[in-house]
Amino acid sequence: MRTSKLFVYGQLKPGSKYHAHSILKPKKAVINAELHDLGKDVGAKKIGKTSKKGEGYIVTIPTTKLNYFDKIEKPQFERTKTKTTKNEEVWVYKYLKNIPKKDKIVENWKVKN
């Protein structure tokens, strides 16, 4: 079975409604991205193009499951590749809509255990 590593931080993180069930134990990781407070959810922008840090989890899933998560996240998010701060290549969902300037950026976001 082919597997993929998916960085999750919002509605796909462990314990959330649509969490991605990992084949291996989910592990904490950090990426460079801006996380925006969208009210009921959060969205990452400027992935790999900012010094801001965001914490989430890497889950290892069957590659065939990526299409399932694409359907959950579309049309607001798009799956893209990035590297964690430890240089591990992962998929992550990037928020596609424009963010109003007044919108809050969550500084140095962390996941809760």
All heavy atoms as an XYZ file, in Angstrom:
925
protein
N       0.843     -1.178      0.000
C       0.000      0.000      0.000
C       0.893      1.247      0.000
O       1.800      1.357      0.812
C      -0.891      0.002      1.246
C      -1.541      1.313      1.496
S      -2.553      1.516      3.001
C      -2.297      0.133      4.000
N       0.612      2.164     -0.922
C       1.339      3.428     -0.951
C       0.743      4.362      0.094
O      -0.474      4.405      0.277
C       1.225      4.071     -2.334
C       2.033      3.319     -3.370
C       2.090      4.029     -4.698
N       2.508      5.418     -4.516
C       2.212      6.403     -5.343
N       1.512      6.177     -6.417
N       2.620      7.628     -5.105
N       1.620      5.108      0.768
C       1.157      6.046      1.786
C       1.652      7.451      1.472
O       2.602      7.638      0.711
C       1.645      5.640      3.193
O       3.070      5.621      3.204
C       1.092      4.278      3.593
N       0.975      8.428      2.060
C       1.353      9.830      1.933
C       1.343     10.468      3.306
O       0.567     10.072      4.185
C       0.362     10.578      1.036
O       0.447     10.111     -0.287
N       2.191     11.476      3.463
C       2.229     12.236      4.712
C       1.442     13.525      4.498
O       1.685     14.262      3.544
C       3.667     12.550      5.108
C       4.429     11.307      5.494
C       5.840     11.622      5.875
C       6.556     10.335      6.239
N       7.920     10.587      6.655
N       0.490     13.770      5.395
C      -0.387     14.923      5.311
C      -0.242     15.739      6.589
O      -0.406     15.206      7.686
C      -1.827     14.456      5.122
C      -2.926     15.507      5.054
C      -2.738     16.403      3.815
C      -4.301     14.837      5.009
N       0.093     17.025      6.442
C       0.174     17.929      7.582
C      -1.236     18.457      7.833
O      -1.846     19.042      6.948
C       1.137     19.084      7.282
C       1.273     20.068      8.413
C       2.205     19.864      9.406
C       0.469     21.192      8.475
C       2.342     20.772     10.456
C       0.592     22.105      9.511
C       1.533     21.889     10.504
N      -1.753     18.230      9.026
C      -3.118     18.657      9.358
C      -3.086     19.644     10.523
O      -2.280     19.515     11.434
C      -4.035     17.452      9.672
C      -4.235     16.589      8.445
C      -3.500     16.605     10.810
N      -3.985     20.641     10.453
C      -3.979     21.690     11.468
C      -5.368     22.205     11.830
O      -5.545     22.844     12.843
C      -3.136     22.888     10.983
C      -3.644     23.501      9.697
C      -4.584     24.520      9.732
C      -3.203     23.055      8.466
C      -5.067     25.077      8.548
C      -3.665     23.611      7.298
C      -4.599     24.626      7.342
O      -5.062     25.169      6.187
N      -6.367     21.978     11.065
C      -7.714     22.509     11.313
C      -8.698     21.377     11.503
O      -8.558     20.547     12.383
N      -9.683     21.330     10.597
C     -10.737     20.328     10.737
C     -10.274     18.903     10.449
O     -11.023     17.958     10.676
C     -11.934     20.691      9.867
C     -11.718     20.590      8.389
C     -13.000     20.884      7.609
O     -14.069     21.064      8.190
N     -12.901     20.917      6.304
N      -9.046     18.730      9.978
C      -8.530     17.374      9.731
C      -7.624     16.870     10.842
O      -7.188     15.724     10.815
C      -7.761     17.328      8.398
C      -8.550     17.655      7.142
C      -7.657     17.525      5.911
C      -9.788     16.799      7.006
N      -7.328     17.714     11.834
C      -6.405     17.280     12.886
C      -7.059     16.224     13.776
O      -8.289     16.131     13.846
C      -5.921     18.478     13.703
C      -6.954     19.064     14.609
C      -6.404     20.257     15.367
C      -7.461     20.774     16.298
N      -7.592     22.180     16.335
N      -6.253     15.414     14.456
C      -6.797     14.380     15.335
C      -7.783     14.955     16.351
O      -7.545     16.005     16.929
C      -5.548     13.822     16.041
C      -4.438     14.079     15.073
C      -4.789     15.402     14.429
N      -8.914     14.273     16.494
C      -9.935     14.688     17.443
C     -10.991     15.606     16.848
O     -11.984     15.907     17.499
N     -10.824     16.063     15.623
C     -11.807     16.945     15.008
C     -12.814     16.134     14.192
O     -12.674     14.920     14.025
C     -11.112     17.991     14.131
O     -10.445     17.341     13.084
N     -13.825     16.811     13.680
C     -14.930     16.154     12.980
C     -14.466     15.273     11.810
O     -14.929     14.164     11.647
C     -15.911     17.208     12.485
C     -17.124     16.646     11.796
C     -18.092     17.741     11.395
C     -19.300     17.166     10.686
N     -20.235     18.200     10.270
N     -13.573     15.797     10.986
C     -13.139     15.079      9.793
C     -11.710     14.563      9.914
O     -11.025     14.427      8.932
C     -13.226     15.990      8.563
C     -14.612     16.434      8.237
C     -15.015     17.739      8.475
C     -15.528     15.558      7.681
C     -16.300     18.148      8.175
C     -16.812     15.957      7.374
C     -17.196     17.261      7.623
O     -18.464     17.675      7.325
N     -11.262     14.306     11.122
C      -9.843     13.982     11.309
C      -9.372     12.848     10.401
O     -10.123     11.935     10.076
C      -9.527     13.686     12.771
C     -10.070     12.384     13.275
N     -11.348     12.256     13.759
C      -9.511     11.169     13.375
C     -11.558     11.017     14.130
N     -10.462     10.327     13.908
N      -8.133     13.000      9.997
C      -7.504     12.015      9.121
C      -6.959     10.882      9.986
O      -6.081     11.101     10.811
C      -6.380     12.665      8.324
N      -7.489      9.685      9.821
C      -7.010      8.532     10.585
C      -5.643      8.115     10.061
O      -5.494      7.784      8.893
C      -7.987      7.358     10.480
C      -9.279      7.609     11.165
N      -9.428      7.513     12.526
C     -10.485      7.975     10.687
C     -10.670      7.801     12.862
N     -11.336      8.083     11.758
N      -4.677      8.159     10.930
C      -3.309      7.865     10.546
C      -2.999      6.383     10.702
O      -3.440      5.742     11.662
C      -2.346      8.679     11.412
O      -1.026      8.564     10.954
N      -2.245      5.851      9.746
C      -1.772      4.472      9.845
C      -0.762      4.364     10.983
O      -0.762      3.410     11.747
C      -1.131      4.025      8.513
C      -2.200      3.968      7.426
C      -0.434      2.688      8.650
C      -1.643      3.766      6.035
N       0.102      5.373     11.089
C       1.076      5.453     12.169
C       0.589      6.487     13.176
O      -0.308      7.278     12.879
C       2.442      5.876     11.613
C       3.001      5.005     10.495
C       4.269      5.620      9.930
C       3.277      3.597     11.010
N       1.189      6.511     14.343
C       0.798      7.495     15.347
C       1.060      8.904     14.799
O       2.162      9.192     14.312
C       1.612      7.272     16.627
C       1.220      8.215     17.736
C       2.000      7.931     18.998
C       1.597      8.948     20.054
N       2.297      8.756     21.294
N       0.045      9.810     14.860
C       0.278     11.182     14.401
C       1.420     11.807     15.199
O       1.564     11.549     16.395
C      -1.034     11.896     14.708
C      -2.051     10.810     14.828
C      -1.313      9.620     15.363
N       2.232     12.614     14.522
C       3.321     13.273     15.245
C       3.256     14.768     15.002
O       2.890     15.230     13.925
C       4.678     12.701     14.847
C       5.098     12.949     13.427
C       6.479     12.357     13.169
C       6.926     12.654     11.756
N       8.252     12.166     11.476
N       3.600     15.528     16.045
C       3.604     16.976     15.932
C       4.692     17.415     14.964
O       5.755     16.795     14.891
C       3.826     17.635     17.293
C       2.599     17.632     18.154
C       2.808     18.459     19.397
C       1.562     18.448     20.255
N       1.725     19.267     21.455
N       4.404     18.483     14.248
C       5.365     19.040     13.300
C       5.080     20.532     13.156
O       4.031     21.019     13.569
C       5.255     18.340     11.956
N       6.027     21.237     12.553
C       5.902     22.683     12.363
C       6.200     23.007     10.900
O       7.125     22.453     10.310
C       6.890     23.448     13.287
C       6.841     24.946     13.035
C       6.593     23.138     14.753
N       5.381     23.922     10.335
C       5.646     24.433      8.992
C       5.703     25.956      9.060
O       5.240     26.559     10.030
C       4.588     24.002      7.953
C       3.200     24.545      8.302
C       4.571     22.494      7.781
C       2.159     24.388      7.204
N       6.251     26.561      8.036
C       6.229     28.013      7.910
C       4.955     28.364      7.141
O       4.789     27.955      5.991
C       7.452     28.511      7.143
C       8.707     28.413      7.969
O       8.837     27.529      8.794
N       9.626     29.298      7.749
N       4.056     29.118      7.784
C       2.793     29.510      7.164
C       2.103     30.541      8.050
O       2.389     30.634      9.242
C       1.884     28.311      6.955
N       1.203     31.312      7.437
C       0.319     32.194      8.205
C      -0.992     31.456      8.387
O      -1.555     30.939      7.420
C       0.038     33.488      7.429
C       1.171     34.446      7.388
C       0.797     35.740      6.665
O      -0.336     35.871      6.145
O       1.662     36.610      6.608
N      -1.492     31.424      9.597
C      -2.782     30.800      9.863
C      -3.782     31.908     10.145
O      -3.554     32.745     11.018
C      -2.703     29.842     11.043
C      -3.968     29.025     11.254
C      -4.070     27.929     10.202
C      -4.012     28.424     12.627
N      -4.872     31.920      9.388
C      -5.898     32.947      9.532
C      -7.123     32.375     10.233
O      -7.572     31.273      9.911
C      -6.296     33.486      8.155
C      -5.177     34.221      7.484
N      -5.047     35.584      7.562
C      -4.141     33.774      6.747
C      -3.975     35.951      6.879
N      -3.402     34.870      6.382
N      -7.655     33.143     11.159
C      -8.878     32.784     11.873
C     -10.052     33.055     10.939
O     -10.315     34.196     10.573
C      -8.983     33.622     13.147
C     -10.182     33.268     14.001
O     -11.070     32.539     13.528
O     -10.238     33.740     15.146
N     -10.762     32.021     10.552
C     -11.887     32.143      9.632
C     -13.222     32.027     10.351
O     -14.257     31.843      9.726
C     -11.799     31.064      8.545
C     -10.491     31.008      7.761
C     -10.491     29.813      6.821
C     -10.249     32.302      7.011
N     -13.212     32.122     11.656
C     -14.444     31.978     12.426
C     -14.588     30.549     12.916
O     -14.062     30.183     13.951
N     -15.284     29.709     12.126
C     -15.482     28.306     12.521
C     -14.291     27.429     12.178
O     -14.222     26.287     12.588
C     -16.720     27.739     11.833
C     -18.006     28.353     12.319
C     -19.183     27.704     11.645
C     -20.480     28.302     12.149
N     -21.650     27.704     11.519
N     -13.379     27.939     11.388
C     -12.232     27.143     10.954
C     -11.017     28.057     10.841
O     -11.088     29.245     11.132
C     -12.533     26.469      9.601
C     -11.646     25.258      9.318
O     -10.813     24.892     10.174
O     -11.782     24.683      8.237
N      -9.915     27.497     10.420
C      -8.688     28.255     10.183
C      -8.178     27.909      8.797
O      -8.515     26.859      8.244
C      -7.610     27.945     11.253
C      -8.003     28.496     12.605
C      -7.342     26.460     11.338
N      -7.387     28.805      8.230
C      -6.841     28.558      6.904
C      -5.399     29.012      6.815
O      -5.070     30.120      7.253
N      -4.543     28.182      6.261
C      -3.127     28.510      6.109
C      -2.888     29.182      4.760
O      -3.420     28.754      3.738
C      -2.273     27.251      6.231
N      -2.102     30.254      4.781
C      -1.696     30.983      3.576
C      -0.181     31.156      3.637
O       0.435     30.933      4.670
C      -2.344     32.375      3.511
C      -3.849     32.395      3.534
C      -4.497     32.267      2.211
C      -4.493     33.519      1.383
N      -5.109     33.291      0.067
N       0.394     31.586      2.538
C       1.842     31.835      2.444
C       2.648     30.640      2.947
O       3.660     30.792      3.628
C       2.229     33.105      3.191
C       1.637     34.362      2.601
C       2.203     35.592      3.255
C       1.620     36.836      2.613
N       2.130     38.062      3.226
N       2.204     29.473      2.602
C       2.866     28.246      3.054
C       4.274     28.181      2.470
O       4.461     28.260      1.273
C       2.040     27.009      2.663
C       0.703     27.042      3.416
C       2.805     25.726      2.946
C      -0.299     26.021      2.946
N       5.261     28.079      3.369
C       6.658     28.017      2.972
C       7.243     29.355      2.547
O       8.400     29.426      2.155
N       6.452     30.431      2.658
C       6.902     31.745      2.182
C       6.845     32.813      3.267
O       6.698     33.987      2.980
C       6.036     32.182      0.997
C       6.134     31.242     -0.176
C       5.199     31.635     -1.281
C       5.286     30.618     -2.403
N       4.249     30.770     -3.388
N       6.942     32.420      4.514
C       6.896     33.348      5.636
C       7.754     32.797      6.767
O       8.037     31.605      6.813
C       5.440     33.569      6.117
O       5.426     34.499      7.200
C       4.797     32.276      6.584
N       8.124     33.679      7.683
C       8.890     33.215      8.845
C       7.962     32.809      9.991
O       8.415     32.271     10.991
C       9.845     34.315      9.319
O       9.114     35.461      9.696
N       6.665     33.057      9.855
C       5.710     32.650     10.892
C       5.655     31.122     10.942
O       5.789     30.447      9.932
C       4.334     33.220     10.602
C       4.278     34.729     10.758
C       2.881     35.216     10.582
C       2.684     36.690     10.798
N       3.766     37.574     10.829
N       5.474     30.597     12.133
C       5.491     29.147     12.348
C       4.102     28.660     12.747
O       3.390     29.334     13.480
C       6.467     28.774     13.466
C       7.868     29.298     13.257
C       8.679     28.340     12.453
C      10.119     28.784     12.389
N      10.577     29.037     11.059
N       3.760     27.495     12.271
C       2.500     26.877     12.643
C       2.693     25.423     12.982
O       3.388     24.691     12.280
N       2.095     25.021     14.079
C       2.215     23.651     14.556
C       0.976     22.857     14.162
O      -0.132     23.378     14.170
C       2.361     23.663     16.073
C       2.677     22.327     16.684
C       2.870     22.435     18.190
O       3.994     22.763     18.613
O       1.891     22.194     18.924
N       1.181     21.625     13.803
C       0.086     20.717     13.485
C       0.561     19.301     13.669
O       1.486     19.050     14.455
N      -0.045     18.388     12.942
C       0.332     16.988     13.013
C       0.632     16.450     11.625
O       0.003     16.857     10.647
C      -0.809     16.142     13.593
C      -1.086     16.403     15.041
C      -2.088     17.287     15.421
C      -0.362     15.755     16.034
C      -2.356     17.523     16.756
C      -0.629     15.987     17.372
C      -1.627     16.866     17.725
O      -1.888     17.106     19.044
N       1.560     15.525     11.555
C       1.755     14.752     10.336
C       1.032     13.435     10.551
O       1.281     12.732     11.527
C       3.242     14.485     10.039
C       3.968     15.790      9.739
C       3.377     13.515      8.857
C       5.460     15.627      9.563
N       0.111     13.136      9.633
C      -0.565     11.845      9.656
C      -0.153     11.085      8.398
O       0.012     11.678      7.336
C      -2.104     11.989      9.750
C      -2.511     12.573     11.085
C      -2.662     12.827      8.622
N       0.039      9.811      8.549
C       0.392      8.952      7.423
C      -0.863      8.205      7.020
O      -1.441      7.472      7.830
C       1.514      7.972      7.815
O       2.642      8.733      8.263
C       1.920      7.105      6.641
N      -1.286      8.435      5.778
C      -2.545      7.868      5.306
C      -2.313      7.129      3.983
O      -1.338      7.403      3.286
C      -3.618      8.963      5.118
C      -3.162      9.991      4.079
C      -3.955      9.624      6.441
C      -4.232     10.981      3.670
N      -3.228      6.212      3.629
C      -3.130      5.612      2.300
C      -3.260      6.726      1.251
O      -4.116      7.604      1.373
C      -4.325      4.661      2.232
C      -4.702      4.400      3.656
C      -4.345      5.652      4.405
N      -2.430      6.707      0.251
C      -2.457      7.744     -0.785
C      -3.844      7.846     -1.420
O      -4.284      8.946     -1.776
C      -1.374      7.447     -1.836
O      -0.097      7.468     -1.167
C      -1.358      8.468     -2.950
N      -4.553      6.752     -1.511
C      -5.896      6.775     -2.099
C      -6.875      7.634     -1.299
O      -7.889      8.067     -1.827
C      -6.461      5.350     -2.230
O      -6.437      4.727     -0.936
C      -5.648      4.521     -3.207
N      -6.602      7.898     -0.021
C      -7.471      8.714      0.832
C      -7.340     10.212      0.538
O      -8.186     11.000      0.952
C      -7.156      8.476      2.310
C      -7.739      7.211      2.851
C      -9.212      7.376      3.036
C      -9.791      6.301      3.912
N     -11.228      6.419      4.002
N      -6.278     10.625     -0.159
C      -6.097     12.055     -0.438
C      -7.289     12.628     -1.203
O      -7.714     13.755     -0.927
C      -4.796     12.301     -1.194
C      -3.521     12.119     -0.378
C      -2.300     12.185     -1.291
C      -3.417     13.146      0.741
N      -7.842     11.873     -2.133
C      -9.003     12.352     -2.884
C     -10.198     12.607     -1.980
O     -10.969     13.542     -2.195
C      -9.387     11.368     -3.993
C      -8.379     11.357     -5.114
O      -7.694     12.345     -5.354
N      -8.270     10.229     -5.790
N     -10.385     11.779     -0.961
C     -11.462     11.956      0.010
C     -11.307     13.301      0.732
O     -12.259     14.071      0.847
C     -11.462     10.797      1.007
C     -12.360     11.015      2.197
C     -13.730     10.871      2.084
C     -11.837     11.360      3.431
C     -14.571     11.071      3.170
C     -12.648     11.564      4.526
C     -14.028     11.421      4.386
O     -14.836     11.632      5.476
N     -10.095     13.588      1.193
C      -9.866     14.849      1.909
C      -9.937     16.049      0.965
O     -10.375     17.124      1.359
C      -8.547     14.808      2.678
C      -8.587     13.798      3.793
C      -7.762     12.697      3.778
C      -9.485     13.936      4.841
C      -7.823     11.752      4.797
C      -9.554     13.005      5.861
C      -8.719     11.906      5.834
N      -9.537     15.861     -0.300
C      -9.691     16.937     -1.281
C     -11.151     17.354     -1.386
O     -11.468     18.546     -1.454
C      -9.205     16.488     -2.668
C      -7.691     16.357     -2.767
O      -6.968     16.797     -1.856
O      -7.237     15.792     -3.782
N     -12.065     16.397     -1.396
C     -13.497     16.696     -1.510
C     -14.016     17.439     -0.286
O     -14.880     18.307     -0.399
C     -14.292     15.408     -1.726
C     -14.066     14.808     -3.094
C     -14.785     13.481     -3.237
C     -14.438     12.836     -4.573
N     -14.943     11.481     -4.686
N     -13.493     17.120      0.883
C     -13.900     17.819      2.106
C     -13.419     19.266      2.073
O     -14.140     20.188      2.424
C     -13.336     17.104      3.364
C     -14.027     15.756      3.555
C     -13.489     17.964      4.606
C     -13.418     14.896      4.629
N     -12.207     19.478      1.627
C     -11.579     20.800      1.692
C     -11.948     21.726      0.522
O     -11.860     22.940      0.657
C     -10.064     20.653      1.774
C      -9.585     19.954      3.036
C      -9.752     20.790      4.294
O     -10.475     21.803      4.290
O      -9.157     20.430      5.310
N     -12.336     21.186     -0.618
C     -12.664     22.028     -1.778
C     -14.014     22.678     -1.574
O     -14.868     22.109     -0.908
C     -12.667     21.190     -3.060
C     -11.265     20.891     -3.527
C     -11.278     20.149     -4.837
C      -9.844     19.893     -5.283
N      -9.741     19.117     -6.478
N     -14.267     23.849     -2.110
C     -13.434     24.635     -3.021
C     -12.566     25.669     -2.304
O     -11.863     26.426     -2.948
C     -14.470     25.344     -3.901
C     -15.590     25.619     -2.959
C     -15.616     24.424     -2.016
N     -12.601     25.703     -0.968
C     -11.872     26.747     -0.235
C     -10.381     26.457     -0.082
O      -9.595     27.369      0.129
C     -12.485     26.939      1.148
C     -13.901     27.445      1.087
C     -14.514     27.538      2.467
O     -14.101     26.858      3.395
N     -15.512     28.386      2.596
N     -10.008     25.188     -0.157
C      -8.623     24.797      0.078
C      -8.095     23.972     -1.095
O      -8.860     23.305     -1.779
C      -8.504     23.942      1.349
C      -8.844     24.670      2.616
C     -10.159     24.799      3.026
C      -7.849     25.220      3.399
C     -10.481     25.471      4.199
C      -8.159     25.891      4.578
C      -9.473     26.015      4.971
N      -6.782     24.015     -1.253
C      -6.125     23.223     -2.287
C      -4.925     22.525     -1.663
O      -4.169     23.125     -0.910
C      -5.656     24.162     -3.395
C      -4.844     23.493     -4.480
C      -4.411     24.507     -5.519
O      -3.447     25.259     -5.246
O      -5.057     24.561     -6.563
N      -4.764     21.259     -2.015
C      -3.639     20.486     -1.478
C      -2.361     20.871     -2.212
O      -2.316     20.952     -3.419
C      -3.924     18.993     -1.623
C      -2.845     18.104     -1.078
C      -3.289     16.649     -0.964
N      -4.173     16.170     -1.989
C      -3.774     15.458     -3.049
N      -2.498     15.181     -3.242
N      -4.664     15.034     -3.926
N      -1.297     21.110     -1.437
C      -0.009     21.480     -2.006
C       1.107     20.819     -1.198
O       0.897     20.430     -0.052
C       0.152     23.019     -2.030
O       1.330     23.365     -2.726
C       0.193     23.598     -0.633
N       2.283     20.727     -1.784
C       3.445     20.148     -1.078
C       4.213     21.260     -0.379
O       4.301     22.381     -0.864
C       4.394     19.466     -2.061
C       3.892     18.148     -2.573
C       4.509     17.025     -1.814
C       4.106     15.701     -2.460
N       4.703     14.589     -1.834
N       4.779     20.925      0.764
C       5.685     21.815      1.481
C       6.625     20.946      2.297
O       6.522     19.723      2.294
C       4.933     22.826      2.369
O       5.836     23.853      2.790
C       4.308     22.167      3.588
N       7.524     21.592      2.991
C       8.428     20.873      3.901
C       8.251     21.426      5.300
O       8.043     22.625      5.489
C       9.883     21.025      3.451
C      10.148     20.272      2.165
C      11.610     20.205      1.846
C      11.798     19.373      0.584
N      13.186     19.180      0.264
N       8.368     20.544      6.267
C       8.318     20.972      7.663
C       9.636     21.666      7.992
O      10.583     21.651      7.203
C       8.132     19.767      8.608
O       9.318     18.960      8.557
C       6.909     18.950      8.246
N       9.704     22.246      9.181
C      10.942     22.896      9.607
C      12.065     21.887      9.816
O      13.222     22.268      9.935
C      10.723     23.713     10.887
O      10.166     22.867     11.900
C       9.775     24.894     10.637
N      11.721     20.591      9.830
C      12.735     19.532      9.912
C      12.973     18.900      8.542
O      13.488     17.795      8.447
C      12.328     18.481     10.943
C      12.357     19.033     12.351
C      12.160     17.952     13.370
C      12.303     18.549     14.760
N      12.109     17.561     15.805
N      12.553     19.621      7.486
C      12.814     19.238      6.095
C      12.104     17.950      5.662
O      12.566     17.238      4.783
C      14.314     19.140      5.834
C      14.642     19.460      4.396
O      13.980     20.282      3.768
N      15.656     18.814      3.867
N      10.966     17.662      6.265
C      10.181     16.489      5.893
C       9.089     16.917      4.910
O       8.313     17.824      5.198
C       9.547     15.873      7.153
C       8.909     14.547      6.931
C       8.520     13.862      8.241
O       8.712     14.448      9.326
O       8.025     12.735      8.162
N       9.043     16.276      3.740
C       8.062     16.660      2.725
C       6.681     16.130      3.092
O       6.525     14.957      3.423
C       8.482     16.127      1.358
C       7.648     16.716      0.233
C       8.196     16.373     -1.131
O       8.025     15.215     -1.562
O       8.803     17.261     -1.746
N       5.683     17.041      3.025
C       4.308     16.697      3.392
C       3.332     17.405      2.449
O       3.663     18.412      1.828
C       3.982     17.127      4.848
C       4.789     16.344      5.859
C       4.179     18.625      5.050
N       2.134     16.863      2.386
C       1.018     17.559      1.764
C       0.376     18.442      2.834
O       0.383     18.098      4.023
C      -0.034     16.569      1.257
C       0.345     15.785      0.064
C       0.702     14.459      0.021
C       0.399     16.245     -1.292
N       0.974     14.083     -1.268
C       0.788     15.165     -2.102
C       0.160     17.480     -1.903
C       0.939     15.263     -3.475
C       0.311     17.580     -3.278
C       0.693     16.484     -4.046
N      -0.196     19.570      2.418
C      -0.927     20.450      3.334
C      -2.000     21.159      2.522
O      -1.850     21.352      1.313
C       0.028     21.465      4.031
C       0.688     22.391      3.026
C      -0.698     22.258      5.109
N      -3.082     21.550      3.185
C      -4.152     22.279      2.504
C      -3.976     23.781      2.696
O      -3.917     24.274      3.816
C      -5.523     21.814      2.984
C      -5.869     20.462      2.412
C      -5.638     19.304      3.126
C      -6.364     20.355      1.121
C      -5.918     18.062      2.581
C      -6.650     19.115      0.565
C      -6.422     17.975      1.297
O      -6.694     16.751      0.745
N      -3.903     24.488      1.566
C      -3.715     25.942      1.530
C      -5.074     26.595      1.290
O      -5.840     26.169      0.413
C      -2.752     26.288      0.392
C      -2.617     27.758      0.100
C      -1.613     28.031     -0.999
C      -2.111     27.489     -2.323
N      -1.289     27.841     -3.467
N      -5.366     27.652      2.060
C      -6.606     28.403      1.903
C      -6.511     29.267      0.651
O      -5.531     29.986      0.454
C      -6.856     29.261      3.149
C      -8.202     29.915      3.173
C      -9.361     29.150      3.232
C      -8.330     31.297      3.142
C     -10.613     29.750      3.267
C      -9.579     31.899      3.177
C     -10.716     31.117      3.237
O     -11.947     31.706      3.266
N      -7.524     29.206     -0.222
C      -7.465     29.858     -1.520
C      -8.121     31.235     -1.581
O      -7.775     32.044     -2.434
C      -8.116     28.967     -2.588
C      -7.429     27.634     -2.839
C      -8.247     26.803     -3.816
C      -6.018     27.852     -3.354
N      -9.075     31.495     -0.717
C      -9.823     32.754     -0.816
C      -8.985     33.926     -0.317
O      -8.065     33.752      0.479
C     -11.128     32.649     -0.038
C     -12.073     31.625     -0.643
C     -13.421     31.706     -0.012
C     -14.375     30.768     -0.735
N     -15.730     30.895     -0.253
N      -9.340     35.121     -0.798
C      -8.672     36.333     -0.326
C      -9.040     36.587      1.127
O     -10.174     36.357      1.540
C      -9.067     37.537     -1.182
C      -8.490     37.462     -2.570
O      -7.422     36.890     -2.778
N      -9.188     38.033     -3.532
N      -8.081     37.064      1.870
C      -8.273     37.360      3.291
C      -8.341     38.880      3.450
O      -7.413     39.577      3.025
C      -7.090     36.818      4.133
C      -6.892     35.324      3.900
C      -7.256     37.162      5.597
C      -7.809     34.420      4.646
N      -9.402     39.405      4.067
C      -9.436     40.853      4.314
C      -8.272     41.277      5.209
O      -7.856     40.530      6.094
C     -10.770     41.061      5.040
C     -11.576     39.838      4.755
C     -10.593     38.725      4.534
N      -7.737     42.463      4.965
C      -6.574     42.934      5.744
C      -6.865     42.963      7.234
O      -5.975     42.781      8.044
C      -6.145     44.310      5.248
C      -5.518     44.237      3.880
C      -4.760     45.500      3.579
C      -4.243     45.411      2.176
N      -2.836     45.324      2.064
N      -8.116     43.211      7.591
C      -8.479     43.278      9.017
C      -8.556     41.898      9.661
O      -8.615     41.769     10.863
C      -9.815     44.003      9.184
C     -10.985     43.248      8.567
C     -12.295     43.964      8.836
C     -13.470     43.260      8.225
N     -13.710     41.905      8.641
N      -8.528     40.844      8.840
C      -8.655     39.485      9.353
C      -7.475     39.148     10.257
O      -6.345     39.538     10.004
C      -8.731     38.490      8.197
C      -9.352     37.175      8.619
O     -10.278     37.209      9.437
O      -8.902     36.138      8.126
N      -7.763     38.433     11.294
C      -6.758     38.110     12.305
C      -5.839     36.975     11.862
O      -6.294     35.924     11.420
C      -7.463     37.710     13.593
C      -6.523     37.421     14.733
C      -7.285     37.063     15.986
C      -6.321     36.751     17.092
N      -6.993     36.301     18.297
N      -4.543     37.211     11.988
C      -3.554     36.142     11.796
C      -3.271     35.565     13.174
O      -3.011     36.297     14.130
C      -2.246     36.681     11.180
C      -2.500     37.214      9.773
C      -1.185     35.589     11.157
C      -1.298     37.861      9.133
N      -3.348     34.275     13.289
C      -3.048     33.603     14.552
C      -1.532     33.497     14.645
O      -0.901     32.833     13.839
C      -3.716     32.212     14.605
C      -3.429     31.535     15.932
C      -5.214     32.324     14.360
N      -0.946     34.194     15.597
C       0.514     34.218     15.742
C       1.025     32.933     16.390
O       0.489     32.484     17.394
C       0.954     35.413     16.599
C       0.636     36.757     15.970
C       1.523     37.078     14.772
O       2.621     36.523     14.655
O       1.085     37.891     13.938
N       2.060     32.372     15.789
C       2.727     31.176     16.325
C       1.714     30.154     16.835
O       1.699     29.797     18.002
C       3.709     31.570     17.429
C       4.820     32.431     16.871
O       5.389     32.145     15.835
N       5.117     33.513     17.555
N       0.876     29.691     15.944
C      -0.207     28.789     16.296
C       0.313     27.425     16.720
O       1.307     26.947     16.229
C      -1.232     28.678     15.194
C      -0.716     28.655     13.786
C      -0.155     29.693     13.087
C      -0.717     27.553     12.892
N       0.168     29.302     11.835
C      -0.151     27.997     11.677
C      -1.149     26.238     12.994
C      -0.009     27.172     10.580
C      -0.987     25.419     11.876
C      -0.450     25.882     10.704
N      -0.374     26.883     17.671
C      -0.005     25.577     18.223
C      -1.236     24.705     18.299
O      -2.348     25.199     18.411
C       0.591     25.737     19.625
C       1.903     26.486     19.640
C       2.549     26.421     21.007
C       3.844     27.151     21.044
N       4.909     26.543     20.294
N      -1.016     23.415     18.251
C      -2.126     22.485     18.428
C      -2.241     22.152     19.904
O      -1.280     22.239     20.657
C      -1.929     21.199     17.591
C      -1.994     21.513     16.125
C      -0.647     20.487     17.937
N      -3.448     21.803     20.304
C      -3.676     21.416     21.696
C      -3.711     19.898     21.758
O      -4.241     19.234     20.891
C      -4.990     22.001     22.197
C      -4.928     23.513     22.239
C      -6.219     24.082     22.724
C      -6.050     25.591     22.791
N      -7.223     26.331     22.725
N      -3.121     19.356     22.803
C      -3.107     17.892     22.971
C      -4.447     17.379     23.380
O      -5.257     17.989     23.915
C      -2.071     17.499     24.021
C      -0.675     17.779     23.523
O      -0.417     17.773     22.324
N       0.226     18.018     24.436
